[in-house]
Amino acid sequence: MKPLRYFAAVALVAAISAGVAASAFAADPVFPAGARVGMTPLVGLNKAKAFTGFETEDHSVKVLVADLPAEAYGEVANAFKANPTGTGGIKPESIETAAGLGYYTVENAKDGATNVRRYSMILPGPTFSGYVAVQVPENAAKIYTDDAVRQMFASAAIRIEVPVDEQLGLMPFKISELSSFKNVRTLAPGAALILSDSDEKKGFEIAPFMIIGLIGQTAASPDDRGRFAQQIATTIPGVRDGRITMSEPVRIDGQPGYETRIDAISGKDNTPVTIVQWLRFGSQTSMRIIGSSPREEWTKAFPRFRAVRDGIQPRT
């Protein structure tokens, strides 16, 4: 199933030297911090520290969980149905889970010089698709068997809501003000967060929303901050026909920053929006705070954006 772009999008790198027996699956599913996909992991697999998923104590066996766009599940399901025998010797399989009918593939591959067994599964979600990937090296295949992994896949579940405190706890900064935004969701665990009044299914851009995160870039010098702010503003996703209406230096919590405003079109319904981007510059990284609102709601939305901005503090 390598041609399926969603299954190719997420890769695992692992090697194994641990042993485990397939366990009973009566326990409730376990959700990694911030994740909307969970399962009952096989014995010996614990929540991973460096990525979203599970791993053995020696970091050799890894199980990755992730969200994919909502349309991913339908595309994969249609591809499986159109070609039930698979391609390249990889036959698609289906499995019943608490989330619904999942589709998965199993294949032999190489991780460097090591022979590995790779498993990929996609699940239906209400506004997203769940994804699970497992990699088992050859020397562990007698313990982490196909049947054991299939049992683990069968235990997979999806939670629609992740507790807000759990998500905020993953961020490298603290947020003390949420300005009554209805939805809070981690975009990238430990890196970016979205606050919104709408959701993925309806489209975020039809209502005010914010994206807050760190970027691994900063201005080369104080004189370069204006150019940097305007350049990075052009990378805001989903924005079309953008026009910068204001860009000027500001102080944010006593630190140097830059505020840039943009009028643009966004979303599938071509919603006219006004966007503010605040950058707070650090020595090697910058905090990027984006607020977007339908233009007709901008006057009410902007004070909410600013209140959230002013409630962000470093995590000590």
Contacts in CASP RR format, 6 or more apart in sequence:
PFRMAT RR
TARGET T0000
AUTHOR 0000-0000-0000
METHOD contacts of the structure
MODEL  1
MKPLRYFAAVALVAAISAGVAASAFAADPVFPAGARVGMTPLVGLNKAKA
FTGFETEDHSVKVLVADLPAEAYGEVANAFKANPTGTGGIKPESIETAAG
LGYYTVENAKDGATNVRRYSMILPGPTFSGYVAVQVPENAAKIYTDDAVR
QMFASAAIRIEVPVDEQLGLMPFKISELSSFKNVRTLAPGAALILSDSDE
KKGFEIAPFMIIGLIGQTAASPDDRGRFAQQIATTIPGVRDGRITMSEPV
RIDGQPGYETRIDAISGKDNTPVTIVQWLRFGSQTSMRIIGSSPREEWTK
AFPRFRAVRDGIQPRT
1 7 0 8 1.000
1 79 0 8 1.000
1 86 0 8 1.000
1 87 0 8 1.000
1 90 0 8 1.000
1 92 0 8 1.000
1 105 0 8 1.000
1 107 0 8 1.000
1 120 0 8 1.000
2 8 0 8 1.000
2 87 0 8 1.000
2 88 0 8 1.000
2 90 0 8 1.000
3 87 0 8 1.000
4 75 0 8 1.000
4 76 0 8 1.000
4 79 0 8 1.000
6 68 0 8 1.000
6 72 0 8 1.000
6 75 0 8 1.000
6 76 0 8 1.000
6 122 0 8 1.000
6 129 0 8 1.000
6 131 0 8 1.000
7 76 0 8 1.000
7 105 0 8 1.000
7 120 0 8 1.000
7 122 0 8 1.000
9 68 0 8 1.000
10 64 0 8 1.000
10 66 0 8 1.000
10 68 0 8 1.000
10 120 0 8 1.000
10 131 0 8 1.000
10 133 0 8 1.000
11 133 0 8 1.000
12 62 0 8 1.000
12 64 0 8 1.000
12 118 0 8 1.000
12 133 0 8 1.000
12 134 0 8 1.000
12 135 0 8 1.000
13 62 0 8 1.000
13 111 0 8 1.000
13 135 0 8 1.000
14 55 0 8 1.000
14 60 0 8 1.000
14 61 0 8 1.000
14 62 0 8 1.000
14 111 0 8 1.000
14 116 0 8 1.000
14 135 0 8 1.000
14 136 0 8 1.000
14 137 0 8 1.000
15 60 0 8 1.000
15 111 0 8 1.000
15 114 0 8 1.000
15 116 0 8 1.000
15 137 0 8 1.000
16 56 0 8 1.000
16 60 0 8 1.000
16 61 0 8 1.000
16 136 0 8 1.000
16 137 0 8 1.000
16 139 0 8 1.000
16 140 0 8 1.000
16 144 0 8 1.000
17 58 0 8 1.000
17 60 0 8 1.000
17 139 0 8 1.000
17 140 0 8 1.000
18 44 0 8 1.000
18 56 0 8 1.000
18 57 0 8 1.000
18 58 0 8 1.000
18 60 0 8 1.000
18 61 0 8 1.000
18 140 0 8 1.000
18 143 0 8 1.000
19 44 0 8 1.000
19 56 0 8 1.000
19 140 0 8 1.000
19 143 0 8 1.000
19 144 0 8 1.000
20 42 0 8 1.000
20 43 0 8 1.000
20 44 0 8 1.000
20 45 0 8 1.000
20 56 0 8 1.000
20 61 0 8 1.000
20 143 0 8 1.000
20 144 0 8 1.000
20 148 0 8 1.000
21 43 0 8 1.000
21 143 0 8 1.000
21 148 0 8 1.000
22 42 0 8 1.000
22 43 0 8 1.000
22 145 0 8 1.000
22 147 0 8 1.000
22 148 0 8 1.000
22 151 0 8 1.000
23 40 0 8 1.000
23 42 0 8 1.000
23 43 0 8 1.000
25 40 0 8 1.000
25 151 0 8 1.000
25 152 0 8 1.000
25 154 0 8 1.000
25 155 0 8 1.000
27 40 0 8 1.000
28 40 0 8 1.000
29 38 0 8 1.000
29 39 0 8 1.000
29 40 0 8 1.000
29 98 0 8 1.000
29 155 0 8 1.000
29 156 0 8 1.000
29 157 0 8 1.000
30 38 0 8 1.000
30 39 0 8 1.000
30 40 0 8 1.000
30 41 0 8 1.000
30 47 0 8 1.000
30 54 0 8 1.000
31 37 0 8 1.000
31 38 0 8 1.000
31 159 0 8 1.000
31 162 0 8 1.000
32 38 0 8 1.000
32 47 0 8 1.000
32 48 0 8 1.000
32 52 0 8 1.000
32 53 0 8 1.000
32 54 0 8 1.000
32 65 0 8 1.000
33 47 0 8 1.000
33 52 0 8 1.000
33 166 0 8 1.000
33 169 0 8 1.000
33 170 0 8 1.000
33 189 0 8 1.000
34 52 0 8 1.000
34 162 0 8 1.000
34 166 0 8 1.000
34 167 0 8 1.000
34 170 0 8 1.000
34 186 0 8 1.000
34 189 0 8 1.000
35 52 0 8 1.000
35 53 0 8 1.000
35 65 0 8 1.000
35 162 0 8 1.000
35 189 0 8 1.000
36 67 0 8 1.000
36 128 0 8 1.000
36 130 0 8 1.000
36 158 0 8 1.000
36 159 0 8 1.000
36 160 0 8 1.000
36 162 0 8 1.000
37 65 0 8 1.000
37 66 0 8 1.000
37 67 0 8 1.000
37 123 0 8 1.000
37 130 0 8 1.000
37 131 0 8 1.000
37 132 0 8 1.000
37 156 0 8 1.000
37 157 0 8 1.000
37 158 0 8 1.000
38 65 0 8 1.000
38 156 0 8 1.000
38 157 0 8 1.000
38 158 0 8 1.000
38 159 0 8 1.000
39 63 0 8 1.000
39 65 0 8 1.000
39 132 0 8 1.000
39 152 0 8 1.000
39 153 0 8 1.000
39 155 0 8 1.000
39 156 0 8 1.000
39 157 0 8 1.000
40 152 0 8 1.000
40 155 0 8 1.000
41 54 0 8 1.000
41 63 0 8 1.000
41 152 0 8 1.000
42 144 0 8 1.000
42 148 0 8 1.000
42 149 0 8 1.000
42 151 0 8 1.000
42 152 0 8 1.000
44 56 0 8 1.000
44 57 0 8 1.000
44 61 0 8 1.000
45 54 0 8 1.000
45 55 0 8 1.000
45 56 0 8 1.000
45 61 0 8 1.000
45 63 0 8 1.000
46 54 0 8 1.000
46 55 0 8 1.000
46 56 0 8 1.000
46 57 0 8 1.000
47 53 0 8 1.000
47 54 0 8 1.000
48 54 0 8 1.000
48 55 0 8 1.000
48 62 0 8 1.000
48 63 0 8 1.000
50 59 0 8 1.000
51 62 0 8 1.000
51 64 0 8 1.000
52 64 0 8 1.000
52 65 0 8 1.000
52 66 0 8 1.000
52 189 0 8 1.000
53 62 0 8 1.000
53 63 0 8 1.000
53 64 0 8 1.000
53 65 0 8 1.000
54 62 0 8 1.000
54 63 0 8 1.000
55 61 0 8 1.000
55 62 0 8 1.000
55 63 0 8 1.000
60 137 0 8 1.000
60 140 0 8 1.000
61 135 0 8 1.000
61 136 0 8 1.000
61 140 0 8 1.000
61 144 0 8 1.000
62 134 0 8 1.000
62 135 0 8 1.000
63 132 0 8 1.000
63 133 0 8 1.000
63 134 0 8 1.000
63 152 0 8 1.000
64 131 0 8 1.000
64 132 0 8 1.000
64 133 0 8 1.000
64 134 0 8 1.000
65 130 0 8 1.000
65 131 0 8 1.000
65 132 0 8 1.000
66 130 0 8 1.000
66 131 0 8 1.000
66 133 0 8 1.000
67 128 0 8 1.000
67 129 0 8 1.000
67 130 0 8 1.000
67 131 0 8 1.000
68 122 0 8 1.000
68 128 0 8 1.000
68 129 0 8 1.000
68 130 0 8 1.000
68 131 0 8 1.000
69 128 0 8 1.000
69 129 0 8 1.000
70 125 0 8 1.000
70 127 0 8 1.000
70 128 0 8 1.000
70 129 0 8 1.000
70 200 0 8 1.000
70 201 0 8 1.000
71 129 0 8 1.000
72 122 0 8 1.000
72 129 0 8 1.000
72 131 0 8 1.000
73 122 0 8 1.000
73 123 0 8 1.000
73 124 0 8 1.000
73 125 0 8 1.000
73 129 0 8 1.000
73 130 0 8 1.000
74 124 0 8 1.000
74 129 0 8 1.000
76 103 0 8 1.000
76 122 0 8 1.000
76 129 0 8 1.000
77 101 0 8 1.000
77 103 0 8 1.000
80 86 0 8 1.000
80 92 0 8 1.000
80 94 0 8 1.000
80 103 0 8 1.000
83 92 0 8 1.000
84 92 0 8 1.000
85 91 0 8 1.000
86 92 0 8 1.000
89 107 0 8 1.000
90 105 0 8 1.000
90 106 0 8 1.000
90 107 0 8 1.000
91 105 0 8 1.000
92 103 0 8 1.000
92 104 0 8 1.000
92 105 0 8 1.000
93 103 0 8 1.000
93 104 0 8 1.000
93 105 0 8 1.000
93 106 0 8 1.000
94 101 0 8 1.000
94 102 0 8 1.000
94 103 0 8 1.000
94 104 0 8 1.000
95 101 0 8 1.000
95 102 0 8 1.000
95 103 0 8 1.000
95 104 0 8 1.000
95 121 0 8 1.000
95 150 0 8 1.000
95 153 0 8 1.000
95 154 0 8 1.000
96 102 0 8 1.000
96 154 0 8 1.000
97 123 0 8 1.000
97 153 0 8 1.000
97 154 0 8 1.000
97 155 0 8 1.000
97 156 0 8 1.000
97 157 0 8 1.000
98 155 0 8 1.000
98 156 0 8 1.000
98 157 0 8 1.000
98 158 0 8 1.000
99 123 0 8 1.000
99 124 0 8 1.000
99 125 0 8 1.000
99 130 0 8 1.000
99 156 0 8 1.000
99 157 0 8 1.000
99 158 0 8 1.000
100 123 0 8 1.000
100 124 0 8 1.000
101 124 0 8 1.000
102 121 0 8 1.000
102 122 0 8 1.000
102 123 0 8 1.000
102 124 0 8 1.000
102 153 0 8 1.000
102 156 0 8 1.000
103 121 0 8 1.000
103 122 0 8 1.000
104 119 0 8 1.000
104 120 0 8 1.000
104 121 0 8 1.000
104 122 0 8 1.000
104 153 0 8 1.000
105 119 0 8 1.000
105 120 0 8 1.000
106 117 0 8 1.000
106 118 0 8 1.000
106 119 0 8 1.000
106 146 0 8 1.000
106 149 0 8 1.000
107 117 0 8 1.000
107 118 0 8 1.000
108 115 0 8 1.000
108 116 0 8 1.000
108 117 0 8 1.000
108 118 0 8 1.000
109 115 0 8 1.000
109 116 0 8 1.000
109 117 0 8 1.000
109 118 0 8 1.000
110 116 0 8 1.000
111 135 0 8 1.000
111 137 0 8 1.000
114 137 0 8 1.000
114 138 0 8 1.000
115 137 0 8 1.000
115 138 0 8 1.000
116 135 0 8 1.000
116 136 0 8 1.000
116 137 0 8 1.000
116 138 0 8 1.000
117 135 0 8 1.000
117 136 0 8 1.000
117 137 0 8 1.000
117 138 0 8 1.000
117 141 0 8 1.000
117 144 0 8 1.000
117 146 0 8 1.000
118 133 0 8 1.000
118 134 0 8 1.000
118 135 0 8 1.000
118 136 0 8 1.000
119 132 0 8 1.000
119 133 0 8 1.000
119 134 0 8 1.000
119 135 0 8 1.000
119 136 0 8 1.000
119 149 0 8 1.000
119 153 0 8 1.000
120 131 0 8 1.000
120 132 0 8 1.000
120 133 0 8 1.000
120 134 0 8 1.000
121 131 0 8 1.000
121 132 0 8 1.000
121 133 0 8 1.000
121 153 0 8 1.000
121 156 0 8 1.000
122 129 0 8 1.000
122 130 0 8 1.000
122 131 0 8 1.000
123 129 0 8 1.000
123 130 0 8 1.000
123 131 0 8 1.000
123 132 0 8 1.000
123 156 0 8 1.000
123 158 0 8 1.000
124 130 0 8 1.000
125 158 0 8 1.000
126 158 0 8 1.000
126 160 0 8 1.000
126 201 0 8 1.000
127 199 0 8 1.000
127 200 0 8 1.000
127 201 0 8 1.000
128 200 0 8 1.000
130 158 0 8 1.000
132 153 0 8 1.000
132 156 0 8 1.000
134 149 0 8 1.000
134 152 0 8 1.000
136 144 0 8 1.000
136 149 0 8 1.000
162 185 0 8 1.000
162 186 0 8 1.000
164 178 0 8 1.000
164 184 0 8 1.000
167 184 0 8 1.000
167 185 0 8 1.000
167 186 0 8 1.000
167 193 0 8 1.000
168 174 0 8 1.000
168 175 0 8 1.000
168 184 0 8 1.000
168 193 0 8 1.000
170 186 0 8 1.000
170 189 0 8 1.000
170 190 0 8 1.000
171 190 0 8 1.000
171 193 0 8 1.000
171 212 0 8 1.000
171 213 0 8 1.000
171 315 0 8 1.000
172 190 0 8 1.000
172 191 0 8 1.000
172 214 0 8 1.000
172 315 0 8 1.000
173 212 0 8 1.000
173 213 0 8 1.000
173 214 0 8 1.000
173 287 0 8 1.000
173 312 0 8 1.000
173 313 0 8 1.000
173 314 0 8 1.000
173 315 0 8 1.000
174 312 0 8 1.000
174 313 0 8 1.000
174 314 0 8 1.000
174 315 0 8 1.000
175 193 0 8 1.000
175 212 0 8 1.000
175 308 0 8 1.000
175 311 0 8 1.000
175 312 0 8 1.000
176 311 0 8 1.000
176 312 0 8 1.000
176 313 0 8 1.000
177 307 0 8 1.000
177 308 0 8 1.000
177 310 0 8 1.000
177 311 0 8 1.000
178 184 0 8 1.000
178 195 0 8 1.000
178 308 0 8 1.000
179 195 0 8 1.000
179 304 0 8 1.000
179 305 0 8 1.000
179 307 0 8 1.000
179 308 0 8 1.000
180 304 0 8 1.000
181 195 0 8 1.000
181 196 0 8 1.000
181 197 0 8 1.000
181 208 0 8 1.000
181 209 0 8 1.000
181 210 0 8 1.000
181 304 0 8 1.000
181 308 0 8 1.000
182 196 0 8 1.000
182 197 0 8 1.000
183 194 0 8 1.000
183 195 0 8 1.000
183 196 0 8 1.000
183 197 0 8 1.000
183 198 0 8 1.000
183 199 0 8 1.000
184 193 0 8 1.000
184 194 0 8 1.000
184 195 0 8 1.000
185 193 0 8 1.000
185 194 0 8 1.000
185 196 0 8 1.000
186 192 0 8 1.000
186 193 0 8 1.000
187 193 0 8 1.000
187 194 0 8 1.000
187 211 0 8 1.000
191 213 0 8 1.000
191 214 0 8 1.000
192 211 0 8 1.000
192 212 0 8 1.000
192 213 0 8 1.000
192 214 0 8 1.000
193 211 0 8 1.000
193 212 0 8 1.000
193 213 0 8 1.000
194 204 0 8 1.000
194 209 0 8 1.000
194 210 0 8 1.000
194 211 0 8 1.000
194 212 0 8 1.000
195 209 0 8 1.000
195 210 0 8 1.000
195 212 0 8 1.000
195 308 0 8 1.000
196 204 0 8 1.000
196 207 0 8 1.000
196 208 0 8 1.000
196 209 0 8 1.000
196 210 0 8 1.000
197 207 0 8 1.000
197 208 0 8 1.000
197 209 0 8 1.000
198 204 0 8 1.000
198 205 0 8 1.000
198 206 0 8 1.000
198 207 0 8 1.000
198 209 0 8 1.000
203 267 0 8 1.000
203 268 0 8 1.000
204 292 0 8 1.000
205 238 0 8 1.000
205 266 0 8 1.000
205 267 0 8 1.000
205 269 0 8 1.000
205 271 0 8 1.000
205 273 0 8 1.000
205 292 0 8 1.000
205 294 0 8 1.000
206 269 0 8 1.000
206 271 0 8 1.000
206 294 0 8 1.000
207 293 0 8 1.000
207 294 0 8 1.000
207 297 0 8 1.000
208 291 0 8 1.000
208 292 0 8 1.000
208 293 0 8 1.000
208 294 0 8 1.000
208 297 0 8 1.000
208 301 0 8 1.000
208 304 0 8 1.000
208 305 0 8 1.000
209 291 0 8 1.000
209 292 0 8 1.000
209 293 0 8 1.000
210 289 0 8 1.000
210 290 0 8 1.000
210 291 0 8 1.000
210 292 0 8 1.000
210 305 0 8 1.000
210 308 0 8 1.000
211 288 0 8 1.000
211 289 0 8 1.000
211 290 0 8 1.000
211 291 0 8 1.000
212 287 0 8 1.000
212 288 0 8 1.000
212 289 0 8 1.000
212 290 0 8 1.000
212 308 0 8 1.000
212 312 0 8 1.000
213 287 0 8 1.000
213 288 0 8 1.000
213 289 0 8 1.000
214 285 0 8 1.000
214 286 0 8 1.000
214 287 0 8 1.000
214 288 0 8 1.000
215 232 0 8 1.000
215 285 0 8 1.000
215 286 0 8 1.000
215 287 0 8 1.000
215 288 0 8 1.000
216 284 0 8 1.000
216 285 0 8 1.000
216 286 0 8 1.000
217 228 0 8 1.000
217 232 0 8 1.000
217 285 0 8 1.000
217 286 0 8 1.000
218 228 0 8 1.000
218 281 0 8 1.000
218 282 0 8 1.000
218 283 0 8 1.000
218 284 0 8 1.000
218 285 0 8 1.000
218 286 0 8 1.000
219 225 0 8 1.000
219 226 0 8 1.000
219 227 0 8 1.000
219 228 0 8 1.000
219 229 0 8 1.000
219 281 0 8 1.000
219 286 0 8 1.000
220 228 0 8 1.000
222 256 0 8 1.000
225 249 0 8 1.000
225 256 0 8 1.000
225 257 0 8 1.000
225 258 0 8 1.000
225 279 0 8 1.000
225 281 0 8 1.000
226 247 0 8 1.000
226 249 0 8 1.000
226 258 0 8 1.000
228 258 0 8 1.000
228 279 0 8 1.000
229 247 0 8 1.000
229 258 0 8 1.000
229 260 0 8 1.000
229 277 0 8 1.000
229 279 0 8 1.000
230 244 0 8 1.000
230 247 0 8 1.000
230 260 0 8 1.000
232 277 0 8 1.000
232 279 0 8 1.000
232 288 0 8 1.000
233 244 0 8 1.000
233 247 0 8 1.000
233 260 0 8 1.000
233 262 0 8 1.000
233 277 0 8 1.000
236 262 0 8 1.000
236 275 0 8 1.000
236 277 0 8 1.000
236 290 0 8 1.000
236 292 0 8 1.000
238 266 0 8 1.000
238 267 0 8 1.000
239 262 0 8 1.000
239 264 0 8 1.000
239 265 0 8 1.000
239 266 0 8 1.000
239 273 0 8 1.000
239 275 0 8 1.000
240 264 0 8 1.000
240 265 0 8 1.000
240 266 0 8 1.000
241 264 0 8 1.000
241 265 0 8 1.000
242 262 0 8 1.000
242 263 0 8 1.000
242 264 0 8 1.000
242 265 0 8 1.000
243 262 0 8 1.000
243 263 0 8 1.000
243 264 0 8 1.000
244 260 0 8 1.000
244 261 0 8 1.000
244 262 0 8 1.000
245 261 0 8 1.000
245 262 0 8 1.000
245 263 0 8 1.000
246 259 0 8 1.000
246 260 0 8 1.000
246 261 0 8 1.000
247 258 0 8 1.000
247 259 0 8 1.000
247 260 0 8 1.000
247 261 0 8 1.000
248 258 0 8 1.000
248 259 0 8 1.000
249 256 0 8 1.000
249 257 0 8 1.000
249 258 0 8 1.000
249 259 0 8 1.000
250 257 0 8 1.000
250 258 0 8 1.000
250 259 0 8 1.000
250 278 0 8 1.000
251 257 0 8 1.000
252 278 0 8 1.000
252 280 0 8 1.000
252 309 0 8 1.000
252 310 0 8 1.000
253 280 0 8 1.000
253 310 0 8 1.000
253 312 0 8 1.000
253 313 0 8 1.000
255 280 0 8 1.000
255 281 0 8 1.000
255 282 0 8 1.000
256 280 0 8 1.000
256 281 0 8 1.000
257 278 0 8 1.000
257 279 0 8 1.000
257 280 0 8 1.000
257 281 0 8 1.000
258 278 0 8 1.000
258 279 0 8 1.000
258 281 0 8 1.000
259 276 0 8 1.000
259 277 0 8 1.000
259 278 0 8 1.000
260 276 0 8 1.000
260 277 0 8 1.000
260 279 0 8 1.000
261 274 0 8 1.000
261 275 0 8 1.000
261 276 0 8 1.000
261 277 0 8 1.000
262 274 0 8 1.000
262 275 0 8 1.000
262 276 0 8 1.000
262 277 0 8 1.000
263 272 0 8 1.000
263 273 0 8 1.000
263 274 0 8 1.000
263 275 0 8 1.000
263 295 0 8 1.000
264 272 0 8 1.000
264 273 0 8 1.000
264 274 0 8 1.000
264 275 0 8 1.000
265 271 0 8 1.000
265 272 0 8 1.000
265 273 0 8 1.000
266 273 0 8 1.000
266 292 0 8 1.000
271 294 0 8 1.000
272 294 0 8 1.000
272 295 0 8 1.000
272 296 0 8 1.000
273 292 0 8 1.000
273 293 0 8 1.000
273 294 0 8 1.000
273 295 0 8 1.000
274 292 0 8 1.000
274 293 0 8 1.000
274 295 0 8 1.000
274 298 0 8 1.000
275 290 0 8 1.000
275 291 0 8 1.000
275 292 0 8 1.000
275 293 0 8 1.000
276 290 0 8 1.000
276 291 0 8 1.000
276 302 0 8 1.000
276 305 0 8 1.000
277 288 0 8 1.000
277 289 0 8 1.000
277 290 0 8 1.000
277 291 0 8 1.000
278 287 0 8 1.000
278 288 0 8 1.000
278 289 0 8 1.000
278 290 0 8 1.000
278 309 0 8 1.000
279 286 0 8 1.000
279 287 0 8 1.000
279 288 0 8 1.000
279 289 0 8 1.000
280 286 0 8 1.000
280 287 0 8 1.000
280 289 0 8 1.000
287 312 0 8 1.000
289 305 0 8 1.000
289 308 0 8 1.000
289 309 0 8 1.000
289 312 0 8 1.000
291 301 0 8 1.000
291 305 0 8 1.000
293 301 0 8 1.000
293 302 0 8 1.000
293 305 0 8 1.000
END
